[in-house]
Amino acid sequence: MRLGPAAALTICERLTSVVASDLAGARFLSSVDFSKTRLTDRERVYRVMLLDTISMVETVMSPDVTLARLDLVVATRTDQNGQRMTTGSDIHDQVLRELAGAVEAGLASRGIMRAALSNNVALRLVYANAYWGTVVADFLANTVYHRREAGPAGILESLRSQRRLSVYESFGGYEERRARVAEREGNWAQALSIWARHSGNSEQVAVERRDAISRLWQAVVTGAGTAGPRSCLDTVIESVHRSGTSAGPEQKLAALQALEAGLSTTTGRDVPSMLFRLRNYMLMLANQSSLACETRRLAAEQEQTIGAHVLQPEDFHWLLDYRLMLVQSTVNDLDWGRLSVLATTLEDLLDNYRTAWALLQASANEVSAAEAAFDQSRVSIRLRSAVCQCRSFLAATGNSGDLATTVARLELLEALELPAMDRSRLFGHRIAALLRALRFDDALTLSGDALLHDPSDWDIFWIARSAGDWVLAHPGAESRVAVDVCAAVESVATANPAQHEGLRGLIAREIGILRMTVGNDRKLAREWLHAGAASGTSGDRSRLSCWLAFLAQAHMVALDNGVGARLRASMGSPKSSLVREGPQMDAQVERIDAASKALGDARLGDSWLLAARLASPY
């Protein structure tokens, strides 16, 4: 007897309600096939979907239940000759024996595989109407098939709200399945990182993602032991950080925002510290992408809670990280007044921490030795480097006194045994300080040497920047080093471009100015400058991004107007040209004027473009 849709829905609702009320542990599990292979080999697709469904059985069970035995009842069909279209042999070969592969791929839990390998699976092939369980399953399968209609959708949503139903996509939805399997296996860090990166395009997936992340964070905080929650957080952050070159800072930031939202709703002693640590990393990514609103939001969140962390010694290094990240946030905002205050704060922090270090590490007569040892520490190196960066940005172009002190401090730091990342950062600060001190020859010589020692992406930029400033400061002069830098940097940028879009744009800008001058190739220069102008100028950008877009446009106009007074007249004032106006733009105008005067006093020509470059952080 065939039933109409309304009658079938009524029966399905009653059947599932009876099962849910009479069997407390009953769960419904469904796989949905979105592939087109069912049109050519329907039984093969049926068996693959059966494998997918069995693989996920353990994920819907209570965590304290161990799967020891599986009774598998499969409804099969017969062909016109009465032969089964799927046999017991088919299921053993194409379903049960494939479970090991599903486990290795993270698509099945190990409990289900152990049951299969121990021959603890009882298999029965029956007609769909022969057993009450297969009858319920048949009605539920039809309801899931029509899930986009109002009636079926209501029944399924009711079952979901009772945590009775889980629906998985077959031939897809693998990330969600891996996350649920990882959760079942107790690997909460892996489950969190998968959910964080999982991007579904439906509201249902978004809700499931949000609920899963909140549930997992609560499990981490309450069940991972004393040190476990923080270790788990570090593992999740590391997993997102290493999520491949295809995921840029903004994609990683989106994943961390999902983790932040879930952790914010979690209760536990470690949650405030974990949130502070997570937001630190998010602030770093927001700085890299120059996302103005997100940077300000994160800074405001950190400032609200910083007082509670000051009293926790184990949180000190995270507080220090935050203060150091504020340097880049402030530069991104072109707020030189605030940067000056921050530089003084960091210098005071450095002095006070040196004293505390000495008192904690040594007796009274060994304080001097302990203070000297502090200068070799990671904390000292990071603080001193940040202070030098601030002072280099703040010093007016041509102010040889302040800049000479900064360069000397950087040289002392570079003499230490440092990791490659720190050495690269110090190299950039030193080049920037030399250029603002109008020591173009020294900067170019230092860059020529660095070109021979496996330079990083940021090293490549500063090497090219020093060559670009040199040729602008010495119009008509020739430099073998500048020519070599142009060829080498162009080769590297073409063969192995920088991963970060904004940095690629800066390097392209420098190659363009070199091609325009030492290369004397206006066509190629225009191509590189156009590539530089097109990078990193969309979305919610910081004042620095807007300024760099203005500067990139100035380089383009310089091709046709020269680099001096005509260019300045053509570009107008940054204050009127930039999207974000205000006192920061007034300061930029003053910095260009100061750089122009310094260049004139040094008899280095009337290069408005060079003055604008020297006024720029990058």
C-alpha positions in Angstrom: 0.0 0.0 0.0 1.4 3.4 -1.0 0.9 6.3 1.4 0.6 9.9 0.6 3.1 12.5 1.9 1.0 13.7 4.8 0.3 10.1 6.0 3.9 9.1 5.7 5.0 12.1 7.7 2.5 11.4 10.4 3.7 7.8 10.7 7.3 8.8 10.7 6.7 11.3 13.5 4.9 8.7 15.6 7.5 6.0 15.0 10.5 8.2 15.9 8.6 9.6 18.9 7.9 6.1 20.2 11.5 5.0 19.7 12.9 8.1 21.4 10.6 7.7 24.4 10.8 4.0 24.9 14.5 3.6 24.1 16.5 6.1 26.2 19.7 5.5 24.3 18.3 5.4 20.8 19.9 7.6 18.2 19.2 8.2 14.5 22.0 8.5 12.0 21.7 9.3 8.3 24.1 9.8 5.4 23.1 12.0 2.5 24.6 11.4 -1.0 25.3 14.5 -3.1 27.3 12.7 -5.8 26.1 11.9 -9.3 27.5 8.3 -9.3 24.2 7.0 -8.2 22.9 7.4 -11.7 25.3 4.7 -13.0 26.0 2.4 -10.1 23.4 2.8 -7.5 24.2 -0.3 -5.4 27.9 0.7 -5.2 26.8 4.2 -3.9 24.5 2.5 -1.5 27.4 0.4 0.0 29.7 3.4 0.2 26.9 5.3 2.1 26.5 2.3 4.3 30.3 2.5 5.1 29.9 6.2 5.9 27.0 5.6 8.2 28.7 2.7 10.1 31.9 4.7 10.4 30.1 7.4 12.3 28.1 5.1 14.6 30.3 5.6 17.6 30.3 9.4 17.4 26.6 9.5 18.3 27.1 7.3 21.4 27.6 8.5 24.9 31.3 9.2 25.6 31.2 6.7 28.5 29.9 3.9 26.4 32.4 1.5 24.8 31.4 -0.2 21.6 32.0 -3.9 22.1 29.5 -5.4 19.6 27.6 -4.2 16.5 24.3 -5.8 15.3 24.0 -4.7 11.7 20.7 -5.1 10.0 20.8 -4.1 6.3 17.7 -3.7 4.1 18.5 -4.9 0.6 16.6 -5.1 -2.6 16.3 -7.8 -5.2 16.5 -7.6 -9.0 13.9 -8.8 -11.5 15.2 -12.4 -11.0 14.9 -12.4 -7.3 18.6 -12.1 -6.6 19.9 -9.7 -3.9 21.6 -6.6 -5.5 23.8 -6.3 -2.4 25.1 -9.5 -0.8 26.7 -10.3 2.6 30.0 -10.8 0.7 29.6 -7.3 -0.8 29.2 -5.8 2.6 32.2 -7.7 4.1 34.4 -6.7 1.2 33.3 -3.2 0.4 32.1 -2.0 3.9 33.6 -3.8 6.9 37.0 -4.3 5.4 37.2 -0.7 4.4 36.8 0.5 8.0 40.6 0.4 8.7 41.1 2.9 5.8 38.4 5.1 7.2 40.1 5.1 10.6 43.5 6.1 9.0 41.8 8.9 7.2 40.2 10.1 10.4 36.7 9.3 9.1 35.9 6.6 11.6 36.6 5.9 15.3 38.8 3.1 16.4 36.0 1.4 18.4 34.1 0.5 15.3 37.2 -1.0 13.7 38.0 -3.0 16.8 34.6 -4.5 16.7 34.9 -5.4 13.0 38.4 -6.9 13.4 37.2 -9.0 16.4 34.4 -10.5 14.4 31.9 -8.8 16.9 29.7 -7.7 14.0 26.5 -9.6 13.5 25.2 -9.0 9.9 21.7 -9.7 8.8 20.3 -8.9 5.3 16.5 -8.4 5.4 13.7 -6.9 3.4 12.9 -3.4 4.5 9.4 -4.3 5.8 10.5 -7.4 7.7 11.7 -5.7 10.9 10.4 -2.7 12.9 13.9 -1.1 12.9 14.2 -1.2 9.2 10.7 0.2 8.8 11.6 3.1 11.1 14.8 3.6 9.1 12.9 3.5 5.8 10.5 6.2 6.9 13.3 8.3 8.4 15.3 8.0 5.1 12.4 9.3 3.1 11.9 12.2 5.5 15.6 13.1 5.2 15.3 12.9 1.4 12.6 15.6 1.6 14.3 17.6 4.3 14.0 20.9 2.4 10.2 20.8 2.7 8.5 22.3 5.7 6.9 19.2 7.2 10.0 16.9 7.1 12.2 19.8 8.1 10.1 20.2 11.3 10.4 16.5 12.3 14.2 16.5 11.7 14.7 19.7 13.6 12.8 18.3 16.5 15.0 15.2 16.6 18.1 17.4 16.3 17.0 19.6 19.2 16.7 16.4 21.3 20.2 15.4 20.2 18.6 12.3 18.7 19.6 12.8 15.0 22.8 13.3 13.2 22.9 13.8 9.4 26.2 13.5 7.5 27.1 14.1 3.9 28.4 11.1 2.0 31.1 11.9 -0.6 31.6 15.2 1.2 31.4 16.8 4.6 34.6 15.0 5.5 35.9 17.8 7.7 32.8 17.7 9.9 33.1 13.9 10.1 36.8 14.1 11.1 36.0 16.6 13.8 33.3 14.4 15.3 35.6 11.3 15.2 38.4 13.3 16.8 36.0 14.4 19.6 34.9 10.8 20.1 38.6 9.7 20.4 39.2 12.4 23.0 41.4 14.5 20.7 39.8 17.8 21.5 42.5 20.0 20.1 42.3 18.3 16.7 38.5 18.5 16.8 38.6 22.3 17.7 41.1 23.1 14.9 39.0 21.2 12.3 35.8 22.9 13.4 37.5 26.3 13.4 38.6 25.9 9.8 35.4 24.3 8.7 33.4 26.7 6.5 29.9 25.7 5.6 27.6 27.8 3.5 24.4 27.0 5.4 22.9 28.3 8.6 22.6 24.7 9.9 26.3 24.1 9.5 27.1 27.4 11.2 24.9 26.5 14.2 26.5 23.0 14.4 30.0 24.5 14.2 29.2 27.1 16.9 27.6 24.4 19.2 30.5 22.0 18.7 33.2 24.5 19.4 31.4 25.6 22.6 30.9 22.0 23.7 34.6 21.2 23.0 35.9 24.2 24.9 33.9 23.3 27.9 35.2 19.7 27.7 38.8 21.1 27.5 38.4 23.4 30.5 36.7 20.9 32.8 38.4 17.6 31.7 42.0 18.3 30.6 43.7 18.6 33.9 45.7 21.5 35.5 48.0 22.3 32.6 45.8 20.7 29.9 43.6 23.6 28.9 46.5 25.9 28.1 48.4 23.2 26.3 45.3 22.4 24.3 44.9 26.1 23.3 48.6 26.2 22.2 48.1 23.1 20.1 44.9 24.6 18.4 46.7 27.9 17.6 49.7 26.0 16.2 47.4 23.9 14.0 45.6 27.0 12.6 48.9 28.7 12.2 50.2 25.8 10.1 47.0 25.4 8.1 48.9 25.7 4.8 49.9 28.5 2.5 46.4 28.6 1.0 45.1 30.1 4.2 46.3 33.7 4.6 46.2 35.8 7.8 42.5 36.8 7.2 41.4 33.2 6.8 43.3 32.2 9.9 41.8 35.1 11.7 38.3 34.0 10.8 39.0 30.5 12.2 40.3 32.0 15.4 37.2 34.3 15.7 35.1 31.2 15.8 37.3 29.8 18.5 37.1 33.1 20.4 33.3 33.2 20.3 33.0 29.6 21.7 35.7 30.2 24.4 33.9 33.4 25.5 30.8 31.4 26.5 32.9 28.9 28.4 33.2 28.9 32.2 36.4 27.9 34.0 39.4 29.2 36.0 41.7 29.1 33.0 39.3 30.8 30.5 40.4 34.4 31.0 44.1 33.6 30.5 43.3 31.4 27.5 41.2 34.2 25.9 44.1 36.7 26.4 46.5 34.3 24.8 44.1 33.7 21.9 43.4 37.3 21.3 47.2 38.1 21.3 47.6 35.8 18.3 44.5 37.3 16.6 45.9 40.8 17.1 49.1 39.7 15.4 47.1 38.5 12.4 45.0 41.6 12.4 48.2 43.7 12.4 49.5 41.7 9.4 46.4 42.3 7.5 46.1 45.9 8.6 42.5 45.4 9.7 41.7 48.6 11.6 38.4 47.8 13.3 39.4 44.3 14.3 42.7 45.6 15.7 41.0 48.2 17.8 38.4 45.7 19.0 41.0 43.2 20.1 43.1 45.9 21.8 40.0 47.1 23.7 39.3 43.6 24.8 42.8 43.1 26.1 42.9 46.4 27.9 39.7 45.6 29.8 41.2 42.4 31.2 44.8 43.2 31.6 44.5 44.2 35.3 43.5 40.6 36.2 46.5 39.1 34.5 49.1 41.4 36.1 48.6 39.4 39.3 49.3 36.1 37.6 53.1 35.6 37.1 52.5 32.8 34.6 50.7 35.3 32.3 53.6 37.8 32.2 55.0 36.7 28.9 51.6 37.1 27.3 51.3 40.6 28.7 54.7 41.4 27.3 53.6 39.9 23.9 50.6 42.2 23.9 52.6 45.4 24.7 55.0 44.5 21.9 52.2 43.9 19.4 50.8 47.3 20.2 53.9 48.8 18.5 52.8 47.5 15.2 49.1 48.4 15.9 50.2 52.0 16.6 52.4 52.2 13.5 49.4 50.9 11.5 47.4 53.8 12.9 50.2 56.3 12.1 49.8 57.6 15.7 53.3 58.9 16.4 52.3 60.6 19.6 51.0 57.3 21.1 54.0 55.5 19.7 56.3 57.9 21.6 54.4 57.2 24.9 54.6 53.4 24.2 58.4 53.7 23.5 58.9 55.3 26.9 56.7 52.7 28.6 58.8 49.9 27.0 62.0 51.5 28.1 60.7 51.8 31.7 59.6 48.2 31.5 63.0 47.1 30.3 64.8 48.9 33.1 62.5 47.6 35.8 62.5 44.1 34.5 66.3 44.1 34.4 66.3 45.1 38.1 63.8 42.4 39.0 65.7 39.8 37.0 68.9 40.7 39.0 67.2 40.5 42.3 65.6 37.2 41.6 68.7 35.6 40.0 71.6 36.7 42.2 72.7 37.7 45.7 73.3 41.4 46.4 77.0 41.3 45.5 76.3 39.6 42.1 73.6 42.1 40.9 75.8 43.5 38.1 76.6 40.1 36.7 72.9 39.2 36.8 72.0 42.4 34.9 74.6 41.6 32.3 73.1 38.2 31.9 69.7 39.7 31.5 70.9 41.6 28.4 71.4 38.2 26.7 67.9 37.0 27.5 65.0 36.7 25.1 62.9 39.2 27.0 65.6 41.8 26.9 66.3 41.3 23.2 62.6 41.6 22.3 62.1 44.8 24.4 65.3 46.4 23.1 64.4 45.6 19.5 60.9 47.1 20.0 62.3 50.3 21.5 64.8 50.6 18.6 61.9 50.2 16.2 59.9 52.9 17.9 62.8 55.3 18.0 63.7 54.7 14.4 60.1 55.5 13.3 59.9 58.5 15.6 63.2 60.2 14.7 62.9 62.9 12.1 64.7 62.3 8.8 68.3 63.6 9.1 68.3 63.7 12.9 71.7 62.1 13.0 72.0 62.1 16.8 69.0 60.1 17.8 69.3 57.8 14.8 73.0 57.2 15.4 72.1 56.0 19.0 69.4 53.7 17.6 71.8 52.3 15.0 74.5 51.6 17.6 71.9 49.8 19.8 70.8 47.7 16.9 74.4 46.8 16.1 74.9 45.6 19.7 71.8 43.4 19.4 72.9 41.9 16.0 76.2 40.9 17.6 74.3 38.4 19.8 73.4 34.8 18.9 69.9 35.2 17.6 67.3 33.1 15.8 66.9 33.9 12.1 63.5 35.6 12.6 65.0 38.1 15.2 68.0 38.7 13.0 65.8 39.5 10.1 63.7 41.9 12.2 66.8 43.7 13.4 68.2 44.0 9.9 65.0 45.8 8.8 65.1 48.2 11.8 68.8 49.0 11.1 68.3 49.7 7.4 65.3 51.9 8.2 67.4 53.9 10.7 70.3 54.3 8.3 68.0 55.6 5.5 66.3 58.1 7.8 69.8 59.2 8.9 70.5 59.8 5.2 73.3 57.2 5.3 72.4 55.8 2.0 75.8 54.4 1.2 76.0 52.5 4.5 72.5 51.1 4.0 73.3 49.9 0.4 76.6 48.3 1.5 74.8 46.4 4.3 72.1 45.3 1.9 74.6 44.1 -0.7 76.2 41.8 2.0 72.8 40.6 3.2 71.8 39.6 -0.3 74.5 36.8 -0.1 73.1 35.2 3.0 69.7 33.6 2.2 67.5 36.7 2.8 64.0 36.3 4.1 61.0 38.0 2.4 61.2 41.0 4.6 65.0 41.1 4.1 64.3 41.2 0.3 62.1 44.3 0.8 64.6 46.2 2.9 67.4 45.3 0.5 65.4 46.6 -2.4 64.3 49.7 -0.4 67.9 50.7 0.4 68.8 50.4 -3.3 65.7 52.4 -4.3 66.4 55.2 -1.9 70.1 55.3 -2.9 69.3 55.9 -6.6 66.7 58.6 -5.7 69.3 60.3 -3.5 71.9 60.2 -6.2 70.2 61.0 -9.5 72.3 60.1 -12.5 74.9 58.3 -10.5 75.7 54.6 -11.1 76.0 51.8 -8.6 77.0 48.3 -9.4 75.4 47.2 -6.1 72.1 48.8 -7.0 72.1 47.1 -10.4 72.8 43.7 -8.8 70.1 44.3 -6.2 67.6 45.1 -8.9 68.4 41.9 -10.8 68.5 39.6 -7.7 65.3 41.0 -6.1 63.4 40.8 -9.3 64.5 37.2 -9.8 63.4 36.2 -6.3 60.1 38.0 -6.5 59.3 36.3 -9.8 60.4 32.8 -8.9 59.4 32.7 -5.2 57.0 35.6 -4.3 56.4 36.5 -0.7 53.4 34.8 0.9 51.8 37.9 2.3 50.0 40.0 -0.2 50.9 43.4 1.4 54.6 42.5 1.4 54.5 41.3 -2.2 53.1 44.8 -3.1 55.9 46.6 -1.2 58.6 44.5 -3.0 56.9 45.1 -6.4 57.0 48.8 -5.6 60.7 48.7 -5.0 61.4 46.7 -8.1 59.4 49.2 -10.1 61.4 52.2 -8.8 64.7 50.3 -9.6 63.5 49.4 -13.1 62.6 53.1 -13.6 66.0 54.3 -12.6 69.0 51.8 -12.9 67.1 49.5 -15.2 65.8 52.3 -17.4 62.8 50.2 -18.5 59.7 52.2 -18.1 57.4 49.5 -19.5 58.5 46.9 -17.0 58.7 49.5 -14.2 55.0 50.4 -14.9 54.1 46.7 -14.7 55.8 46.2 -11.3 54.4 49.5 -9.9 50.9 48.6 -11.0 51.3 45.2 -9.2 52.4 47.1 -6.1 49.6 49.5 -6.2 47.0 46.8 -6.5 48.0 44.9 -3.4 46.3 45.2 0.0 44.1 48.2 -0.7 40.6 46.7 -0.2 38.4 46.2 2.9 38.7 47.7 6.3 42.2 49.0 6.1 44.3 50.9 8.5 45.7 54.4 8.0 49.0 52.9 7.2 47.5 50.8 4.4 45.8 54.0 3.0 49.1 55.8 3.2 51.0 53.0 1.4 48.3 53.1 -1.3 48.9 56.8 -1.7 52.6 56.3 -1.8 52.2 53.5 -4.4 50.2 55.8 -6.6 52.9 58.5 -6.2 55.4 56.0 -7.7 53.1 55.4 -10.6 52.7 59.2 -11.3 56.5 59.6 -10.9 57.0 57.7 -14.2 55.4 60.6 -16.1 56.2 63.6 -13.9 59.6 62.9 -12.4 60.4 62.6 -8.7 60.5 66.3 -7.7 58.3 69.4 -7.5 56.1 68.4 -10.5 55.3 65.1 -8.7 54.4 66.9 -5.5 52.0 69.2 -7.4 50.5 66.3 -9.2 49.8 64.2 -6.1 48.5 67.0 -3.9 48.5 66.5 -0.1 48.1 63.1 1.5 45.6 64.7 3.8 43.2 65.3 1.0 44.1 62.2 -1.0 43.8 59.6 1.7 40.5 57.9 2.7 41.3 58.3 6.4 42.0 62.0 7.4 42.7 63.6 10.7 45.7 64.6 12.8 47.6 61.5 11.6 47.6 62.8 8.1 48.7 66.3 9.3 51.7 64.5 10.9 52.5 62.7 7.6 52.5 66.0 5.7 54.9 67.5 8.4 57.1 64.4 8.1 57.4 64.8 4.3 58.2 68.5 4.7 60.9 67.7 7.3 62.4 65.0 5.1 62.4 67.4 2.1 64.3 70.0 4.2 66.8 67.4 5.4 67.5 66.3 1.9 67.9 69.9 0.7 70.3 70.7 3.6 72.3 67.6 2.7 72.4 68.7 -1.0 70.8 65.4 -2.1 68.4 67.0 -4.7 64.8 67.9 -4.9 63.2 64.5 -4.7 59.7 64.8 -3.3 59.3 61.0 -3.8 62.3 60.2 -1.7 61.0 62.6 1.0 57.7 60.8 1.0 59.4 57.4 1.2 61.5 58.5 4.2 58.4 59.8 5.9 56.8 56.3 5.5 57.3 53.4 7.9 57.8 51.1 4.9 
